[in-house]
Amino acid sequence: MRNIFKNRKVNAAKLSAYGFVRTENGYSYAATLAEQFRIVVRVSENGDVCANLIDIMTNEEYALVNVEGASGGFVGMVKAEYEAKLADIADKCFDGVIFGSRQAQEVIGYIRSAYGDELQYLWDNFPEDAVFRRRDNAKWYGAMMYLTDDKIGRSGDTYVDIIDLKATPATIANIDGKKILPAYHMNKNHWITICLDGSMETGEICRLIDESYMLAGKK
């Protein structure tokens, strides 16, 4: 379910139009699915989504729809309808956003203001990954991605915006696994990864962006 709502921002007006009702903690929606189930979808104020599938006859949760590898014709049919409903909600109640976190937008805004550069999406196979390149030599000085914590060496499977930056040996020596991480998918001798989730102050990130821009300009 997590991937269905990946890179999407909730639109409250669209939720109401779809049939969600306002609750104390956000919004809730329920509908019959596959004739014998009730899907209940809850969306928090900040857009987190929780969905449950309830067997109408027993009033118990049908958890197999969330179990990877669960097989069988009936399970497959129910799971397909369940995911189709969630995908419909994602398409009709959420707006598509790439790098939509507050800090990611601050970083993009800083680079636009300081260097006049915009993100460049270079790969058809990875349409959500993008880079910043210097205009004078076309060298990268930043790469932005949207990954789960476990991909970058942290615990958990929460998605986070990240930026890879070129760095000096002194900066790389300060890798601590919290503010500064070993570079994801880049040469770890020359690059670092920063999570754009508030782990580091935006001003400090901007200083590292300036450092990366300078390093990318060297011959």
N, C-alpha and C positions, 0 to 999 in steps of 0.2 A: 504493500500500500504506500510505503514511503516514497517510492519512485513516481507514483501517479501524481503526487502533489509537489514533486521536486521543482524548484525554481518557479513557484507560483505564489502570488500574493492574494489573500482573501479580499473579495469585494462585497461589502455588507449589503449594498443595494441589490446585487445579483442573488445573494443568499435569500433575501426576502422574496424576490420574484420567483425563485425556484420552489419555495414552499417551506423554507426554514423558519422556525419560530424563535423569537428572542427569549433567552433564559437569563438567569442570574449571572452565569459565567460565560455566556457567549450565545451560540445558536444551536438548535437541534432540529433534526429532520428524521422522519420515519416513513417507511413504505413497505408494502408487501413485495416479496421477491420469490420467484420460483414457486409460487402458490402456497407454500407451507412455511415460509420464513419471513421474518420482519427485520429489515436492515435499519439500524439506528446510527445516525452520523451526528457527531458533535464537533463543532468548530469553536475553538476558544477565541478570545478577543484578539490575540496576536496571530491567529491563523493556524494554530496546531489542530490537526484532525485526528479524531478517534472514531473508529467504526466497529460495530458489533453486529453479528448476525444471530438472531434469536429464532429457535425452533418454536413456532406458534403452539404446537401441541403440548410440548413439555415445558415451555418457557425457559429453556436452557440455551446457553450460547453454543452455536455450531462452530467450534474453533478450528475445524479442519481447513476452512478457507484461508487460514493464516499459517498453515503448516506447509513448508516447502517440501516437495516430493510426495505429498498426499496424492494417492492415485485412485482410480476407479471411475467408471462412467458417470455415476451420480455426483460424486465429489467434483469431478471436472466440470460438469454442467453447472452446478451451483456456484463454483468458484468463478466460472466465466461470467455468469450473470452478476455476481457480487462485484467483480472488478470492473465490469462494464458500467455499472451504476456509479461506482466511485469515479471512473474516468469521465462520465457524463457530468458529474458534479464539479470535477476539476475544470472541465472545459467551459461550463456555463456559469460557474460561481467564483472562479479565480482568474486573475489576470497573470499572463506570463511575464516573468521577471528573471533576467539573468544577472547575477551578482547584485541581488536586491537588498542585502543587509546594509544597515546604516553606515558601518565603517567602510564597506566596499564602495558605496556611493561617495563617501568622503575622499577616499583614495583616488577614485576615477576623476572626481572633480578637481582634486589637487593637480593631478598630472595634466589634465586639460588646461588648467589655468597657468601652470608653471612652464609647460613645454608645448602646449597646443596639440598634443597627441590624443588619439582615440584608440580604443581597443580594436584589434584586428583579428577577425575570426578566419583562420587559415585552413582548417581541416574539415572536410565533409564528414569524416568518420567520428569526429569529436567536435560537434557544432557548438558546444557550450564552453569550450576552452578558447582562450584568446591571449594575445600578446600585445605589449607595447614595444614599438621599435623607434630607434632614433631616425630622424629624417635624413641626416647627412650620410650615414653609412648603412642604414637598414638593420643594424644589430639590435637584438632584443635587450631590453633592460628590465623587463617585467613580464611575468606570465601569470594569468589569473585562471583559477579552476574552482570547481565546486565539488568537494569530496567529503567522504565520511572520515571521522576522527581516526579510525583504525588504519586508513590508508597512509596517514602521515605520522604514525607511531604513537598516537594517543589512544586511550581506551574508549570504547563506545562506538556507536554507529550513527551518531548525529552528523548531519551534513553541515559543512562550514565553508564559507568563501575563503580562499587562500591566495596569496601572491608570492611568487618566486622572484627573488631579487639577486643580482650579482652583488658580491660582498668582498670586502678586504679580508686578509688573513686574521686581522685583529677582531673583526666582527664575527667571523666563523668560529674563532676560539671561544666566543661567548655563547655558543649554542647551549641552551639549557633545557630544551624539550618542552618549554612552556611559552616563553615569549618568542624565542628564536629556535626553529627546528631545522634538522638536516633537510636539505633541499629534496623536494619530491620530484622525481622524474627528470632531474637535472644533475649536472656534475657537482657532487657534494664538496669538491675542493674549491669551487668558485661561486656557488650559489647557496642561498638559504631560503627557507620557507617561513612566512609570517601568516598566522591565522587572523582573519579580519573579523574577530568576534569580541573585541575589547580586551584581549589578553595583553595588548600593547597599546599605549596611547597613540592616537592618530598622528600627533606631531612627531613622535619618535619614528613612526613608519615613514613619514614624509622625508625625514632626514636620511633614512636608509634608501629611499627611492632616489634621492639626489646622489647618494654615493653610487648606486647602481648605474644611474644615467652617466655619471662621470667615467666609471669603469668601462662601460660599453663604448665610450668614445675613444678609448686608448687603442693604439695600433698594436 
